[in-house]
Amino acid sequence: MPYLVDGNNLAHALGLSIGGLADRETCTRLVASFCRARGAQATLLFDGKAPEGARDSTRSHRIRVLYSGRRSADEVILRLVSDSKTPADFTVVTSDKSLGDKSRHLGAAV
């Protein structure tokens, strides 16, 4: 079951924020470690543009990191779930009640 991770939300929940900005690198390393330990796969979505010098998306064996650009990460997560033929295969990782409710309504686990 692939995970769709609200990256900024997770970073803030884990105390990985500096001046209100998510520590994306540390958050990415933690999610990658989680996936390796469980044999899982995740797409980690961060709000906004990719950091300067970084690509808009990064992929490894277990994790894909995406940046939402002009849209919110929530919008991208919901689009991924709604566009899927099997939305029940996804687990959305967030503490955002609105995103969680919308994800459940589309058929994903939260």
N, CA, C and O atoms as CSV, one atom per row, in Angstrom:
chain,resi,resn,atom,element,x,y,z
A,1,MET,N,N,0.852,-1.183,0.000
A,1,MET,CA,C,0.000,0.000,0.000
A,1,MET,C,C,0.891,1.238,0.000
A,1,MET,O,O,1.557,1.508,0.999
A,2,PRO,N,N,0.919,1.992,-1.090
A,2,PRO,CA,C,1.775,3.178,-1.132
A,2,PRO,C,C,1.233,4.306,-0.248
A,2,PRO,O,O,0.026,4.485,-0.092
A,3,TYR,N,N,2.164,5.042,0.311
A,3,TYR,CA,C,1.831,6.182,1.157
A,3,TYR,C,C,1.921,7.460,0.336
A,3,TYR,O,O,2.828,7.617,-0.481
A,4,LEU,N,N,0.985,8.363,0.552
A,4,LEU,CA,C,1.048,9.728,0.039
A,4,LEU,C,C,1.224,10.610,1.261
A,4,LEU,O,O,0.318,10.717,2.088
A,5,VAL,N,N,2.374,11.237,1.380
A,5,VAL,CA,C,2.733,11.951,2.605
A,5,VAL,C,C,2.665,13.459,2.386
A,5,VAL,O,O,3.312,14.002,1.491
A,6,ASP,N,N,1.869,14.122,3.219
A,6,ASP,CA,C,1.795,15.586,3.264
A,6,ASP,C,C,3.071,16.049,3.968
A,6,ASP,O,O,3.121,16.134,5.195
A,7,GLY,N,N,4.101,16.345,3.171
A,7,GLY,CA,C,5.443,16.595,3.693
A,7,GLY,C,C,5.542,17.747,4.676
A,7,GLY,O,O,6.136,17.599,5.744
A,8,ASN,N,N,4.968,18.895,4.331
A,8,ASN,CA,C,5.049,20.031,5.249
A,8,ASN,C,C,4.323,19.725,6.545
A,8,ASN,O,O,4.798,20.076,7.625
A,9,ASN,N,N,3.171,19.070,6.443
A,9,ASN,CA,C,2.397,18.701,7.620
A,9,ASN,C,C,3.196,17.757,8.512
A,9,ASN,O,O,3.246,17.941,9.728
A,10,LEU,N,N,3.823,16.744,7.908
A,10,LEU,CA,C,4.621,15.795,8.680
A,10,LEU,C,C,5.818,16.478,9.331
A,10,LEU,O,O,6.122,16.233,10.498
A,11,ALA,N,N,6.489,17.327,8.577
A,11,ALA,CA,C,7.650,18.034,9.125
A,11,ALA,C,C,7.270,18.856,10.351
A,11,ALA,O,O,7.977,18.841,11.358
A,12,HIS,N,N,6.157,19.569,10.264
A,12,HIS,CA,C,5.707,20.372,11.407
A,12,HIS,C,C,5.314,19.468,12.581
A,12,HIS,O,O,5.620,19.783,13.731
A,13,ALA,N,N,4.641,18.351,12.299
A,13,ALA,CA,C,4.220,17.430,13.369
A,13,ALA,C,C,5.423,16.817,14.080
A,13,ALA,O,O,5.354,16.532,15.276
A,14,LEU,N,N,6.519,16.612,13.359
A,14,LEU,CA,C,7.722,16.021,13.945
A,14,LEU,C,C,8.670,17.060,14.541
A,14,LEU,O,O,9.739,16.717,15.045
A,15,GLY,N,N,8.274,18.328,14.481
A,15,GLY,CA,C,9.137,19.387,15.006
A,15,GLY,C,C,10.311,19.676,14.089
A,15,GLY,O,O,11.358,20.138,14.544
A,16,LEU,N,N,10.147,19.410,12.810
A,16,LEU,CA,C,11.216,19.618,11.829
A,16,LEU,C,C,10.988,20.891,11.033
A,16,LEU,O,O,11.144,20.916,9.812
A,17,SER,N,N,10.618,21.945,11.741
A,17,SER,CA,C,10.390,23.234,11.093
A,17,SER,C,C,11.365,24.245,11.647
A,17,SER,O,O,11.634,24.292,12.847
A,18,ILE,N,N,11.887,25.050,10.744
A,18,ILE,CA,C,12.811,26.111,11.125
A,18,ILE,C,C,12.209,27.420,10.643
A,18,ILE,O,O,12.104,27.652,9.439
A,19,GLY,N,N,11.816,28.271,11.573
A,19,GLY,CA,C,11.195,29.541,11.206
A,19,GLY,C,C,9.937,29.362,10.378
A,19,GLY,O,O,9.662,30.164,9.486
A,20,GLY,N,N,9.169,28.317,10.662
A,20,GLY,CA,C,7.935,28.064,9.937
A,20,GLY,C,C,8.130,27.297,8.640
A,20,GLY,O,O,7.151,26.937,7.987
A,21,LEU,N,N,9.381,27.039,8.253
A,21,LEU,CA,C,9.657,26.295,7.025
A,21,LEU,C,C,10.061,24.868,7.358
A,21,LEU,O,O,10.844,24.633,8.278
A,22,ALA,N,N,9.529,23.931,6.614
A,22,ALA,CA,C,9.816,22.520,6.846
A,22,ALA,C,C,11.271,22.201,6.502
A,22,ALA,O,O,11.801,22.678,5.498
A,23,ASP,N,N,11.897,21.404,7.333
A,23,ASP,CA,C,13.223,20.864,7.030
A,23,ASP,C,C,12.983,19.675,6.106
A,23,ASP,O,O,12.839,18.540,6.559
A,24,ARG,N,N,12.943,19.952,4.820
A,24,ARG,CA,C,12.559,18.956,3.823
A,24,ARG,C,C,13.548,17.802,3.746
A,24,ARG,O,O,13.149,16.650,3.576
A,25,GLU,N,N,14.823,18.104,3.871
A,25,GLU,CA,C,15.838,17.050,3.768
A,25,GLU,C,C,15.710,16.030,4.891
A,25,GLU,O,O,15.739,14.825,4.643
A,26,THR,N,N,15.570,16.507,6.125
A,26,THR,CA,C,15.445,15.594,7.257
A,26,THR,C,C,14.150,14.803,7.156
A,26,THR,O,O,14.136,13.600,7.414
A,27,CYS,N,N,13.077,15.461,6.790
A,27,CYS,CA,C,11.791,14.783,6.633
A,27,CYS,C,C,11.895,13.695,5.561
A,27,CYS,O,O,11.382,12.591,5.745
A,28,THR,N,N,12.546,13.998,4.462
A,28,THR,CA,C,12.716,13.026,3.381
A,28,THR,C,C,13.535,11.831,3.855
A,28,THR,O,O,13.187,10.689,3.556
A,29,ARG,N,N,14.612,12.075,4.586
A,29,ARG,CA,C,15.440,10.968,5.106
A,29,ARG,C,C,14.633,10.078,6.047
A,29,ARG,O,O,14.762,8.854,5.999
A,30,LEU,N,N,13.802,10.677,6.901
A,30,LEU,CA,C,12.997,9.883,7.833
A,30,LEU,C,C,11.959,9.032,7.102
A,30,LEU,O,O,11.756,7.869,7.450
A,31,VAL,N,N,11.309,9.597,6.101
A,31,VAL,CA,C,10.320,8.836,5.342
A,31,VAL,C,C,11.017,7.719,4.557
A,31,VAL,O,O,10.496,6.606,4.479
A,32,ALA,N,N,12.169,7.999,3.986
A,32,ALA,CA,C,12.916,6.974,3.256
A,32,ALA,C,C,13.324,5.839,4.190
A,32,ALA,O,O,13.248,4.670,3.811
A,33,SER,N,N,13.752,6.166,5.390
A,33,SER,CA,C,14.132,5.152,6.381
A,33,SER,C,C,12.925,4.305,6.768
A,33,SER,O,O,13.024,3.082,6.863
A,34,PHE,N,N,11.785,4.957,6.990
A,34,PHE,CA,C,10.537,4.257,7.302
A,34,PHE,C,C,10.204,3.259,6.187
A,34,PHE,O,O,9.867,2.106,6.453
A,35,CYS,N,N,10.301,3.716,4.954
A,35,CYS,CA,C,9.960,2.856,3.808
A,35,CYS,C,C,10.925,1.677,3.684
A,35,CYS,O,O,10.498,0.553,3.424
A,36,ARG,N,N,12.219,1.926,3.867
A,36,ARG,CA,C,13.200,0.826,3.801
A,36,ARG,C,C,12.911,-0.213,4.865
A,36,ARG,O,O,12.955,-1.412,4.592
A,37,ALA,N,N,12.615,0.236,6.081
A,37,ALA,CA,C,12.384,-0.682,7.202
A,37,ALA,C,C,11.139,-1.537,6.988
A,37,ALA,O,O,11.072,-2.661,7.486
A,38,ARG,N,N,10.160,-1.026,6.261
A,38,ARG,CA,C,8.888,-1.734,6.086
A,38,ARG,C,C,8.677,-2.286,4.684
A,38,ARG,O,O,7.649,-2.901,4.400
A,39,GLY,N,N,9.654,-2.064,3.808
A,39,GLY,CA,C,9.483,-2.512,2.435
A,39,GLY,C,C,8.352,-1.777,1.736
A,39,GLY,O,O,7.702,-2.324,0.845
A,40,ALA,N,N,8.120,-0.541,2.141
A,40,ALA,CA,C,7.009,0.261,1.624
A,40,ALA,C,C,7.501,1.260,0.587
A,40,ALA,O,O,8.702,1.448,0.395
A,41,GLN,N,N,6.544,1.893,-0.073
A,41,GLN,CA,C,6.839,2.966,-1.013
A,41,GLN,C,C,6.024,4.188,-0.620
A,41,GLN,O,O,4.915,4.070,-0.100
A,42,ALA,N,N,6.589,5.367,-0.877
A,42,ALA,CA,C,5.895,6.607,-0.523
A,42,ALA,C,C,6.167,7.681,-1.561
A,42,ALA,O,O,7.228,7.733,-2.184
A,43,THR,N,N,5.169,8.532,-1.719
A,43,THR,CA,C,5.330,9.779,-2.453
A,43,THR,C,C,5.204,10.876,-1.415
A,43,THR,O,O,4.183,10.991,-0.737
A,44,LEU,N,N,6.240,11.672,-1.296
A,44,LEU,CA,C,6.322,12.746,-0.313
A,44,LEU,C,C,6.102,14.049,-1.062
A,44,LEU,O,O,6.866,14.388,-1.965
A,45,LEU,N,N,5.048,14.787,-0.686
A,45,LEU,CA,C,4.708,16.021,-1.384
A,45,LEU,C,C,4.923,17.231,-0.486
A,45,LEU,O,O,4.422,17.296,0.637
A,46,PHE,N,N,5.678,18.185,-1.011
A,46,PHE,CA,C,5.925,19.431,-0.295
A,46,PHE,C,C,5.256,20.578,-1.046
A,46,PHE,O,O,5.176,20.574,-2.274
A,47,ASP,N,N,4.783,21.549,-0.288
A,47,ASP,CA,C,4.190,22.737,-0.879
A,47,ASP,C,C,5.258,23.574,-1.574
A,47,ASP,O,O,6.400,23.654,-1.121
A,48,GLY,N,N,4.863,24.195,-2.681
A,48,GLY,CA,C,5.724,25.168,-3.344
A,48,GLY,C,C,6.691,24.589,-4.359
A,48,GLY,O,O,6.579,23.443,-4.794
A,49,LYS,N,N,7.647,25.438,-4.714
A,49,LYS,CA,C,8.642,25.073,-5.713
A,49,LYS,C,C,9.759,24.255,-5.070
A,49,LYS,O,O,9.990,24.316,-3.862
A,50,ALA,N,N,10.435,23.497,-5.909
A,50,ALA,CA,C,11.610,22.761,-5.450
A,50,ALA,C,C,12.679,23.769,-5.035
A,50,ALA,O,O,12.767,24.855,-5.610
A,51,PRO,N,N,13.495,23.412,-4.036
A,51,PRO,CA,C,14.566,24.325,-3.640
A,51,PRO,C,C,15.495,24.605,-4.824
A,51,PRO,O,O,15.626,23.784,-5.732
A,52,GLU,N,N,16.122,25.750,-4.799
A,52,GLU,CA,C,17.025,26.120,-5.885
A,52,GLU,C,C,18.084,25.039,-6.075
A,52,GLU,O,O,18.713,24.581,-5.121
A,53,GLY,N,N,18.258,24.654,-7.306
A,53,GLY,CA,C,19.235,23.618,-7.627
A,53,GLY,C,C,18.673,22.209,-7.586
A,53,GLY,O,O,19.309,21.267,-8.058
A,54,ALA,N,N,17.479,22.062,-7.023
A,54,ALA,CA,C,16.849,20.736,-6.952
A,54,ALA,C,C,15.874,20.577,-8.110
A,54,ALA,O,O,15.399,21.561,-8.677
A,55,ARG,N,N,15.587,19.350,-8.444
A,55,ARG,CA,C,14.597,19.075,-9.477
A,55,ARG,C,C,13.194,19.133,-8.874
A,55,ARG,O,O,13.031,19.068,-7.655
A,56,ASP,N,N,12.190,19.256,-9.731
A,56,ASP,CA,C,10.799,19.296,-9.258
A,56,ASP,C,C,10.352,17.962,-8.698
A,56,ASP,O,O,9.379,17.897,-7.947
A,57,SER,N,N,11.050,16.901,-9.055
A,57,SER,CA,C,10.742,15.603,-8.471
A,57,SER,C,C,12.016,14.781,-8.388
A,57,SER,O,O,12.904,14.885,-9.234
A,58,THR,N,N,12.081,13.968,-7.356
A,58,THR,CA,C,13.212,13.081,-7.129
A,58,THR,C,C,12.637,11.706,-6.852
A,58,THR,O,O,11.625,11.578,-6.163
A,59,ARG,N,N,13.272,10.688,-7.380
A,59,ARG,CA,C,12.761,9.335,-7.196
A,59,ARG,C,C,13.915,8.412,-6.828
A,59,ARG,O,O,15.012,8.504,-7.378
A,60,SER,N,N,13.640,7.532,-5.896
A,60,SER,CA,C,14.557,6.444,-5.584
A,60,SER,C,C,13.721,5.171,-5.582
A,60,SER,O,O,12.553,5.180,-5.971
A,61,HIS,N,N,14.325,4.093,-5.146
A,61,HIS,CA,C,13.635,2.802,-5.153
A,61,HIS,C,C,12.355,2.826,-4.316
A,61,HIS,O,O,11.348,2.243,-4.717
A,62,ARG,N,N,12.380,3.477,-3.182
A,62,ARG,CA,C,11.251,3.442,-2.244
A,62,ARG,C,C,10.483,4.753,-2.122
A,62,ARG,O,O,9.343,4.754,-1.657
A,63,ILE,N,N,11.079,5.859,-2.526
A,63,ILE,CA,C,10.447,7.156,-2.265
A,63,ILE,C,C,10.545,8.069,-3.484
A,63,ILE,O,O,11.544,8.094,-4.203
A,64,ARG,N,N,9.477,8.806,-3.678
A,64,ARG,CA,C,9.442,9.835,-4.711
A,64,ARG,C,C,9.122,11.140,-3.997
A,64,ARG,O,O,8.185,11.195,-3.200
A,65,VAL,N,N,9.884,12.185,-4.270
A,65,VAL,CA,C,9.662,13.489,-3.662
A,65,VAL,C,C,9.180,14.437,-4.748
A,65,VAL,O,O,9.829,14.607,-5.781
A,66,LEU,N,N,8.022,15.056,-4.495
A,66,LEU,CA,C,7.430,16.001,-5.434
A,66,LEU,C,C,7.198,17.343,-4.745
A,66,LEU,O,O,7.006,17.414,-3.531
A,67,TYR,N,N,7.219,18.402,-5.549
A,67,TYR,CA,C,6.904,19.744,-5.068
A,67,TYR,C,C,5.663,20.212,-5.816
A,67,TYR,O,O,5.538,19.992,-7.021
A,68,SER,N,N,4.757,20.851,-5.111
A,68,SER,CA,C,3.447,21.164,-5.682
A,68,SER,C,C,3.442,22.365,-6.615
A,68,SER,O,O,2.453,22.592,-7.312
A,69,GLY,N,N,4.503,23.127,-6.646
A,69,GLY,CA,C,4.540,24.307,-7.520
A,69,GLY,C,C,3.519,25.332,-7.091
A,69,GLY,O,O,3.496,25.743,-5.931
A,70,ARG,N,N,2.672,25.750,-8.018
A,70,ARG,CA,C,1.661,26.782,-7.715
A,70,ARG,C,C,0.454,26.235,-6.978
A,70,ARG,O,O,-0.309,26.993,-6.379
A,71,ARG,N,N,0.278,24.930,-7.018
A,71,ARG,CA,C,-0.840,24.308,-6.294
A,71,ARG,C,C,-0.381,23.961,-4.881
A,71,ARG,O,O,0.805,24.050,-4.566
A,72,SER,N,N,-1.324,23.569,-4.040
A,72,SER,CA,C,-0.946,23.109,-2.703
A,72,SER,C,C,-0.636,21.616,-2.768
A,72,SER,O,O,-1.110,20.916,-3.662
A,73,ALA,N,N,0.150,21.142,-1.831
A,73,ALA,CA,C,0.425,19.705,-1.753
A,73,ALA,C,C,-0.876,18.944,-1.552
A,73,ALA,O,O,-1.038,17.844,-2.080
A,74,ASP,N,N,-1.804,19.519,-0.794
A,74,ASP,CA,C,-3.112,18.883,-0.586
A,74,ASP,C,C,-3.815,18.638,-1.926
A,74,ASP,O,O,-4.362,17.559,-2.156
A,75,GLU,N,N,-3.798,19.631,-2.795
A,75,GLU,CA,C,-4.433,19.485,-4.107
A,75,GLU,C,C,-3.794,18.353,-4.905
A,75,GLU,O,O,-4.491,17.564,-5.543
A,76,VAL,N,N,-2.476,18.278,-4.865
A,76,VAL,CA,C,-1.765,17.241,-5.620
A,76,VAL,C,C,-2.090,15.865,-5.047
A,76,VAL,O,O,-2.320,14.918,-5.799
A,77,ILE,N,N,-2.110,15.752,-3.724
A,77,ILE,CA,C,-2.446,14.475,-3.088
A,77,ILE,C,C,-3.849,14.041,-3.503
A,77,ILE,O,O,-4.055,12.898,-3.910
A,78,LEU,N,N,-4.799,14.944,-3.402
A,78,LEU,CA,C,-6.177,14.606,-3.770
A,78,LEU,C,C,-6.296,14.239,-5.248
A,78,LEU,O,O,-7.083,13.362,-5.605
A,79,ARG,N,N,-5.533,14.890,-6.095
A,79,ARG,CA,C,-5.548,14.571,-7.525
A,79,ARG,C,C,-4.991,13.165,-7.756
A,79,ARG,O,O,-5.538,12.402,-8.551
A,80,LEU,N,N,-3.900,12.824,-7.060
A,80,LEU,CA,C,-3.321,11.485,-7.208
A,80,LEU,C,C,-4.314,10.406,-6.783
A,80,LEU,O,O,-4.427,9.368,-7.435
A,81,VAL,N,N,-5.028,10.654,-5.694
A,81,VAL,CA,C,-6.013,9.689,-5.215
A,81,VAL,C,C,-7.180,9.599,-6.190
A,81,VAL,O,O,-7.591,8.504,-6.573
A,82,SER,N,N,-7.715,10.752,-6.591
A,82,SER,CA,C,-8.897,10.737,-7.459
A,82,SER,C,C,-8.599,10.193,-8.854
A,82,SER,O,O,-9.481,9.613,-9.488
A,83,ASP,N,N,-7.381,10.367,-9.336
A,83,ASP,CA,C,-7.014,9.860,-10.661
A,83,ASP,C,C,-6.693,8.366,-10.659
A,83,ASP,O,O,-6.582,7.749,-11.719
A,84,SER,N,N,-6.546,7.797,-9.480
A,84,SER,CA,C,-6.189,6.385,-9.385
A,84,SER,C,C,-7.390,5.485,-9.661
A,84,SER,O,O,-8.518,5.794,-9.274
A,85,LYS,N,N,-7.130,4.379,-10.332
A,85,LYS,CA,C,-8.185,3.383,-10.547
A,85,LYS,C,C,-8.442,2.592,-9.259
A,85,LYS,O,O,-9.486,1.959,-9.102
A,86,THR,N,N,-7.468,2.643,-8.342
A,86,THR,CA,C,-7.585,1.906,-7.075
A,86,THR,C,C,-7.221,2.824,-5.901
A,86,THR,O,O,-6.190,2.616,-5.260
A,87,PRO,N,N,-8.045,3.828,-5.611
A,87,PRO,CA,C,-7.724,4.774,-4.535
A,87,PRO,C,C,-7.579,4.112,-3.163
A,87,PRO,O,O,-6.884,4.638,-2.294
A,88,ALA,N,N,-8.225,2.971,-2.965
A,88,ALA,CA,C,-8.118,2.278,-1.677
A,88,ALA,C,C,-6.716,1.735,-1.442
A,88,ALA,O,O,-6.390,1.335,-0.325
A,89,ASP,N,N,-5.882,1.715,-2.476
A,89,ASP,CA,C,-4.495,1.257,-2.321
A,89,ASP,C,C,-3.629,2.282,-1.600
A,89,ASP,O,O,-2.553,1.939,-1.110
A,90,PHE,N,N,-4.075,3.532,-1.527
A,90,PHE,CA,C,-3.275,4.597,-0.924
A,90,PHE,C,C,-3.567,4.779,0.561
A,90,PHE,O,O,-4.694,4.597,1.023
A,91,THR,N,N,-2.527,5.140,1.284
A,91,THR,CA,C,-2.668,5.633,2.646
A,91,THR,C,C,-2.130,7.057,2.653
A,91,THR,O,O,-0.953,7.280,2.371
A,92,VAL,N,N,-2.986,8.019,2.972
A,92,VAL,CA,C,-2.586,9.420,3.037
A,92,VAL,C,C,-2.116,9.705,4.457
A,92,VAL,O,O,-2.822,9.431,5.428
A,93,VAL,N,N,-0.911,10.258,4.560
A,93,VAL,CA,C,-0.321,10.563,5.863
A,93,VAL,C,C,-0.406,12.066,6.088
A,93,VAL,O,O,0.303,12.849,5.456
A,94,THR,N,N,-1.292,12.452,7.007
A,94,THR,CA,C,-1.499,13.858,7.333
A,94,THR,C,C,-2.259,13.964,8.645
A,94,THR,O,O,-2.978,13.042,9.032
A,95,SER,N,N,-2.098,15.082,9.319
A,95,SER,CA,C,-2.952,15.360,10.480
A,95,SER,C,C,-3.941,16.468,10.134
A,95,SER,O,O,-4.674,16.943,11.002
A,96,ASP,N,N,-3.963,16.879,8.864
A,96,ASP,CA,C,-4.878,17.898,8.368
A,96,ASP,C,C,-6.263,17.262,8.217
A,96,ASP,O,O,-6.474,16.427,7.338
A,97,LYS,N,N,-7.194,17.656,9.069
A,97,LYS,CA,C,-8.522,17.043,9.085
A,97,LYS,C,C,-9.221,17.160,7.738
A,97,LYS,O,O,-9.814,16.190,7.264
A,98,SER,N,N,-9.159,18.312,7.125
A,98,SER,CA,C,-9.827,18.517,5.844
A,98,SER,C,C,-9.254,17.582,4.773
A,98,SER,O,O,-10.007,16.925,4.054
A,99,LEU,N,N,-7.941,17.523,4.670
A,99,LEU,CA,C,-7.311,16.634,3.694
A,99,LEU,C,C,-7.651,15.181,4.005
A,99,LEU,O,O,-7.942,14.403,3.096
A,100,GLY,N,N,-7.617,14.815,5.270
A,100,GLY,CA,C,-7.960,13.458,5.665
A,100,GLY,C,C,-9.388,13.095,5.293
A,100,GLY,O,O,-9.642,12.020,4.750
A,101,ASP,N,N,-10.317,13.993,5.587
A,101,ASP,CA,C,-11.724,13.737,5.263
A,101,ASP,C,C,-11.938,13.589,3.755
A,101,ASP,O,O,-12.644,12.686,3.307
A,102,LYS,N,N,-11.324,14.480,2.980
A,102,LYS,CA,C,-11.475,14.425,1.527
A,102,LYS,C,C,-10.841,13.149,0.964
A,102,LYS,O,O,-11.382,12.536,0.043
A,103,SER,N,N,-9.705,12.759,1.516
A,103,SER,CA,C,-9.016,11.542,1.063
A,103,SER,C,C,-9.868,10.314,1.346
A,103,SER,O,O,-10.006,9.434,0.497
A,104,ARG,N,N,-10.439,10.261,2.549
A,104,ARG,CA,C,-11.323,9.128,2.903
A,104,ARG,C,C,-12.529,9.077,1.972
A,104,ARG,O,O,-12.936,8.006,1.523
A,105,HIS,N,N,-13.093,10.247,1.688
A,105,HIS,CA,C,-14.259,10.318,0.800
A,105,HIS,C,C,-13.938,9.755,-0.589
A,105,HIS,O,O,-14.802,9.176,-1.247
A,106,LEU,N,N,-12.690,9.930,-1.023
A,106,LEU,CA,C,-12.263,9.418,-2.328
A,106,LEU,C,C,-11.905,7.934,-2.282
A,106,LEU,O,O,-11.706,7.302,-3.319
A,107,GLY,N,N,-11.824,7.380,-1.056
A,107,GLY,CA,C,-11.569,5.947,-0.924
A,107,GLY,C,C,-10.216,5.566,-0.360
A,107,GLY,O,O,-9.936,4.378,-0.199
A,108,ALA,N,N,-9.360,6.545,-0.052
A,108,ALA,CA,C,-8.043,6.231,0.509
A,108,ALA,C,C,-8.129,6.033,2.018
A,108,ALA,O,O,-9.052,6.520,2.672
A,109,ALA,N,N,-7.165,5.319,2.549
A,109,ALA,CA,C,-7.022,5.209,4.004
A,109,ALA,C,C,-6.252,6.451,4.473
A,109,ALA,O,O,-5.523,7.069,3.696
A,110,VAL,N,N,-6.419,6.802,5.733
A,110,VAL,CA,C,-5.703,7.967,6.283
A,110,VAL,C,C,-5.052,7.550,7.594
A,110,VAL,O,O,-4.392,8.363,8.242
